[in-house]
Every structure is written in C-alpha cells, then in structure tokens.
Amino acid sequence: MDNTILSLEKGAMERWRNGDPWGWAEISADDISYVDPGLTAPILGLEAYRTYLKPIEGKVHYQGSEFLAPRLVEAGEAAVLSYNYRSTAYPPDGSAAEQTLWNTTEVYFRRSGRWQIVHTHWSFVNQRLPESVDMPLLVRTGPQPYAGVLGELMALEAAAMQRWRRGDPGGFLEICDPEVTYFDTGTPQRLDGLDALKAEYSRREGKFFYEVMDFVDPHVYPYGDLAVLSYRFLSTWLGPDGAVARRIPWNCTEVFLQRGGKWRIVHTHWSYIRGGRQ
C-alpha cells in the first residue's frame, strides 16, 4: 500500500475527530464529489465542500479512531482506498461508549505530484432505510445519450441493472474484476474478491424484482486507466394500477479499471440516500 495515501487519510481524520474538518479540504481536489448519509445530493466542487464543512467546525469530538482492513488499488496516477472505520466516543459521565461503524471509499488522483481526493463516499454499516426523502432531482426531457467514457460505463451499468432488477445479479458479476471490493447496505464489512461477492449474490438471486430503474445525474471522473462513476438511483415498484407503490433512493459509486481494453469494476459502494444507523 502507498503509505502516503493512508498517511494523508489518517492525518485528516485526526484533525476531524478533534473538531477541525479542514484537513479534508486541504487534501481534496477542486473537482471533488462528496457523498455522506446526511445528503440528498452529492456535493460537487471544493468551494461547495468548504461551505458544507464550515458549520461542522468545532463540533465533532471523539476518542477512538480505527481504520479496519484498509485496502488500496493503484492504477498509475490514480488509486482507490477503501476501509471500514470505527469511531468511539467515551461520554464524560462514564456511561457506555458509543461506537459508529462506517463504510468508506476514497478515490485519489495524483496531480502535479500531489495525491488529492476526487471522490468520497461515506455510509453507515447496516444502514436503516429512511421513511421518506425530500430529494432534489434534475429533470431532463427527451433522450439523453451519454458520450465518451461516461457512455461506455453507463452502457455496462444499465445492462447489468436490467438483469439485476429481474432477479439476476450475474450481469454485475460479469463486469467485476477478480480483485473487486464491495460495500452495500446489507454487508457487515467490506467484501473482498469476486468469490466473496458471488457467494453474497447467490443468496440474493431471484429475490429482487422491480419495474422501473432511474439513473439520476451520473458523473464520471476518468484518469488514465481508472474511472469513477457516481450517480443516484431510484428503484421503483408499481402497483396493479401502474401507480408507484414503493421507491428506494440510492447513492452509488463504481470504480472501474481498464484491463486489456475492457472496463472492469474494482470497487462498488451502494448506500441509501439519507440512510440512518441501525
């Protein structure tokens, strides 16, 4: 593992847990995209990220900070760092410690000799689905074809999702790298490797069916052979009369690596939009 990247991450976290959020801004790129459980839409750009961090200054304090099984995938001047994170707060009254367990995805690009975060995705482990979400949506009329790398990745993603919504997870397995790592709302820790993901998906095969899928405002961040695809997603069930019966809002991060001319997923992170702690 590139110790530089992990050192940057740990340094920013030490400042964060002592009430100083600005370490994260200092190692983030101008074009950062940021997702966490409190947001209904990603934060795009460093200035917007700074605006988000300002009200947090001086308000976060906890004692225990553990990076669990950090793993780095490098591709030239790009890298994806994933880990489970455990924060522990000890109340001053001596009552039981409060622990929070997180799924964490950080994508770094090295620009002008500096590693900088271009995409962050935080979520609680074993998230709770919110009762409702007031979610802003960008509505475009007419067909919206995607071009370039975004078009290539969205074609792969949409084809796999068409199979998934009919109970077949095999479409995603076919475009995953053997060394894929994986987070979602039902995994108690990160899954490592294609065999682990196959075992997890075998338990879900034939159990998920919904009628409508919506990819909301996808973005791609390519750098050499690595590309980060992020989007919001709505899975929708319809009633007998065709009206919406149920809808689940998601955040998704897919990190693709190009091997032998083909894009393969090396890391996945799914979470509920505004998903809470169990």
C-alpha positions in Angstrom: 0.0 0.0 0.0 1.2 3.5 -0.8 1.8 4.8 2.8 1.5 8.4 1.5 -2.2 8.0 0.8 -3.0 6.3 4.1 -1.0 8.9 6.0 -3.0 11.7 4.3 -6.2 9.9 5.3 -5.2 9.4 8.9 -3.9 12.9 9.3 -7.1 14.4 8.1 -9.1 12.1 10.4 -7.0 13.0 13.4 -7.9 16.7 12.8 -11.6 15.8 12.2 -12.1 13.9 15.4 -10.6 16.9 17.3 -13.1 19.4 15.8 -11.0 20.5 12.8 -12.6 19.5 9.5 -10.2 21.5 7.3 -7.7 18.6 6.8 -10.2 17.0 4.4 -10.5 20.2 2.4 -6.7 20.6 2.2 -6.3 17.1 0.5 -9.3 17.4 -1.8 -9.2 18.4 -5.4 -11.0 21.4 -6.9 -13.4 19.0 -8.7 -14.2 16.7 -5.7 -17.5 15.0 -5.4 -18.6 14.0 -1.9 -21.4 11.7 -0.6 -22.4 11.0 3.0 -25.6 9.8 4.8 -26.8 13.3 5.6 -27.0 14.5 2.0 -29.8 14.1 -0.6 -27.5 15.1 -3.4 -23.7 14.9 -3.8 -21.6 17.9 -3.1 -19.7 18.9 -6.3 -16.6 21.1 -6.1 -14.2 22.2 -3.5 -15.9 25.5 -2.7 -19.2 23.8 -2.1 -17.4 21.2 0.1 -15.8 24.0 2.1 -19.3 25.6 2.6 -20.5 22.2 3.9 -17.6 21.8 6.3 -17.8 25.3 7.9 -20.8 24.6 10.2 -19.1 21.4 11.4 -16.0 23.2 12.7 -15.5 22.6 16.4 -18.5 20.2 16.8 -17.0 16.7 16.2 -15.1 15.2 19.1 -14.4 11.5 19.8 -11.6 9.5 21.2 -11.3 6.2 19.3 -10.3 6.1 15.7 -9.8 2.7 13.9 -9.1 2.0 10.3 -10.2 -1.6 9.7 -8.6 -3.5 6.8 -7.6 -0.6 4.6 -7.1 -1.7 1.0 -5.6 0.3 -1.9 -5.9 -0.4 -5.6 -3.5 1.7 -7.6 -3.5 2.4 -11.3 -0.7 4.7 -12.3 -1.6 8.2 -11.0 -5.0 7.1 -9.6 -5.9 5.0 -6.6 -9.0 3.9 -4.7 -8.7 3.4 -0.9 -11.5 1.5 0.9 -11.9 0.6 4.6 -14.3 0.2 7.4 -13.9 2.8 10.0 -14.9 2.6 13.7 -15.3 5.8 15.7 -15.7 5.6 19.5 -16.8 8.3 21.8 -16.5 8.0 25.6 -19.1 10.2 27.4 -17.7 12.3 30.2 -20.2 10.9 32.7 -18.7 7.4 32.4 -21.6 5.8 30.6 -21.2 3.2 27.9 -19.0 4.2 24.9 -20.8 5.0 21.7 -19.4 3.3 18.6 -20.2 4.0 15.0 -19.1 1.8 12.1 -18.7 3.2 8.6 -18.1 2.1 5.0 -15.6 4.4 3.4 -14.5 4.9 -0.2 -11.9 7.5 -1.2 -10.6 7.9 -4.7 -7.3 9.8 -5.1 -5.7 11.2 -8.2 -2.0 12.4 -8.3 -1.9 15.7 -10.0 1.3 17.9 -10.2 3.0 15.4 -7.8 0.2 15.7 -5.1 -2.3 13.0 -4.1 -5.7 14.6 -3.9 -9.2 13.2 -3.1 -11.5 13.4 -6.1 -14.4 11.3 -4.8 -15.6 10.4 -1.3 -18.4 8.1 -0.3 -19.3 7.5 3.4 -22.2 5.4 4.7 -23.2 3.6 7.9 -22.6 -0.1 8.1 -26.0 -1.9 8.0 -28.0 1.2 7.2 -31.6 1.8 8.0 -33.8 2.9 5.2 -35.4 6.3 5.8 -39.1 6.6 6.0 -39.1 9.4 3.4 -36.6 11.6 1.5 -37.1 15.0 0.1 -34.7 14.6 -2.8 -33.9 17.3 -5.4 -33.9 15.9 -9.0 -32.6 17.3 -12.2 -35.3 16.6 -14.8 -34.3 16.4 -18.5 -36.9 15.9 -21.2 -36.2 13.6 -24.2 -33.4 11.1 -24.6 -30.1 11.9 -23.0 -27.3 9.9 -24.7 -24.1 9.7 -22.7 -20.8 10.2 -24.6 -17.2 9.1 -24.1 -16.2 7.2 -21.0 -19.5 8.1 -19.3 -21.3 6.4 -22.2 -19.2 3.3 -22.1 -19.6 2.8 -18.3 -23.3 3.7 -18.3 -24.0 1.1 -21.0 -22.3 -1.5 -18.9 -24.1 -0.4 -15.7 -27.5 -0.2 -17.3 -27.3 -3.6 -18.9 -26.2 -5.2 -15.6 -29.0 -3.3 -13.7 -31.6 -4.5 -16.2 -30.7 -8.1 -15.2 -30.5 -7.2 -11.5 -34.0 -5.8 -11.3 -35.3 -9.1 -12.7 -33.6 -11.2 -10.0 -30.3 -11.9 -11.9 -27.1 -10.5 -10.3 -24.9 -12.2 -12.9 -24.7 -9.0 -15.0 -22.7 -7.3 -12.4 -20.6 -10.3 -11.6 -19.6 -10.5 -15.3 -18.1 -7.0 -15.3 -16.3 -7.2 -12.0 -12.6 -7.7 -11.6 -11.4 -10.8 -9.7 -10.0 -8.4 -7.0 -13.2 -6.4 -6.6 -14.1 -4.9 -3.2 -17.7 -4.2 -2.3 -19.9 -2.3 0.2 -23.7 -2.2 0.3 -26.4 -1.6 2.9 -26.5 -5.3 4.0 -22.9 -6.2 4.3 -21.5 -6.0 7.8 -18.0 -5.4 6.4 -16.3 -4.9 3.1 -16.4 -7.9 0.8 -13.0 -8.7 -0.8 -12.7 -10.6 -4.1 -15.1 -11.9 -6.7 -15.6 -15.2 -4.9 -16.9 -13.4 -1.8 -19.2 -11.3 -4.0 -20.5 -14.3 -5.8 -21.3 -16.0 -2.5 -23.2 -12.9 -1.3 -25.1 -12.5 -4.6 -26.1 -16.2 -4.7 -28.2 -15.5 -1.6 -30.0 -12.7 -3.4 -30.5 -14.4 -6.7 -34.2 -14.5 -7.7 -35.2 -12.3 -4.7 -35.2 -8.7 -6.2 -37.7 -7.6 -8.7 -38.8 -4.1 -9.5 -40.4 -2.4 -12.6 -38.6 0.9 -13.0 -35.0 2.0 -12.7 -33.8 5.6 -12.9 -30.2 6.7 -13.0 -30.1 10.3 -11.7 -27.4 12.7 -12.9 -24.4 10.3 -13.4 -20.9 11.7 -13.3 -17.6 10.2 -14.4 -14.1 11.1 -13.3 -11.6 9.4 -15.6 -7.8 9.4 -15.0 -5.7 7.1 -17.1 -6.9 3.5 -16.8 -9.2 4.3 -13.8 -12.6 5.9 -13.9 -15.0 6.7 -11.1 -18.7 6.5 -11.9 -21.1 8.0 -9.4 -24.9 8.5 -9.6 -28.1 8.5 -7.6 -30.5 5.7 -8.4 -34.2 5.1 -7.8 -35.6 1.5 -7.8 -39.4 1.7 -8.1 -42.1 -0.9 -7.6 -45.5 -0.3 -9.3 -48.9 -1.4 -8.1 -51.6 -3.2 -10.1 -52.9 0.1 -11.4 -49.5 1.3 -12.5 -49.0 3.8 -9.7 -45.9 3.9 -7.7 -46.2 1.5 -4.7 -42.6 1.8 -3.3 -39.4 3.6 -4.2 -35.9 3.3 -2.7 -33.3 6.1 -3.2 -29.7 5.1 -3.5 -26.2 6.5 -3.8 -23.8 4.5 -5.9 -20.1 4.7 -6.5 -18.5 2.3 -9.1 -14.7 2.4 -9.7 -13.7 0.9 -13.0 -10.3 -0.2 -14.2 -9.4 -0.8 -17.8 -7.7 -4.1 -18.3 -7.0 -5.5 -21.8 -9.2 -2.9 -23.3 -12.2 -3.7 -21.2 -13.6 -1.8 -18.2 -14.0 -3.9 -15.1 -15.4 -2.9 -11.7 -12.7 -2.9 -9.0 -14.8 -1.3 -6.2 -18.5 -0.8 -5.5 -20.2 1.3 -2.8 -24.0 1.3 -2.5 -25.9 3.2 0.3 -29.3 4.6 1.0 -29.8 8.3 0.5 -30.3 9.7 4.0 -29.8 6.2 5.4 -29.6 6.1 9.2 -27.8 4.0 11.7 -29.4 0.8 12.9 
